[in-house]
């Protein structure tokens, strides 16, 4: 759990974006959900909500 992770990348036409974990702490077994950047073309498309859901799912299944 010692690494930050990026879930999305700028690989789509018109933008893309990133979302990540911040401040992983393997001693306390905790991680913060970081901020998300999305290109304007993807605003309102539900991508941020899905990205956060995937980050939480990964944190509780793979990092736990």
N, C-alpha and C positions, 0 to 999 in steps of 0.2 A: 504494500500500500504506500510505498514511498514516492510514487510518481504522480504528477498531475496528468490529466488526460484530456485530450481534445476529442469531441464527439462528431462535430460537423466540420467540413472544410470548404474552402471557396472553390468548388469544382462545378458549380451550376452556372448556366448562362444567366447573366443579370445579377450576379452577386454570390450568394452563398452566405456563409458565416461560420462562427465558432461558438462553442459553449464548453465549459470545462469545470473540473474540480479545482478548488483552491485549498491551500494549507492542509495537505494530508498529514495526519499525525498518527503514525503506526503504534506509538506507545499507548495513546488513549483510544486507538481504533476509531478515529473520527476523521471526517473530511467535510469541507464546506462546499456547497454548490456555488459555483462561480457565476459570473455574469455571462450574458449572451450577446453577441453581435450578429445581426442579420442584415443583409443587403435589403434595400427598400423594396425590391421586387417580391420579397418573401414576408413582409410585414402582414400580419392578419391572416396568415395561412395556417396557423396552428402548429408551426414548426417549433417555436420556443416551448410550448406546452409539452409536445412529444419529446423534445430533447431533454427537458427536465425529468420527465417520466422515465426515460431510458437511463439517465444518470442515477436516479434513485434506485431503479431496479438493479443496475450494475453494482451500486454501492452495497445493497443489501444481499445480493446473491454471490457476487464475485469477491468483493473486498471484505466481507464480514468474517 
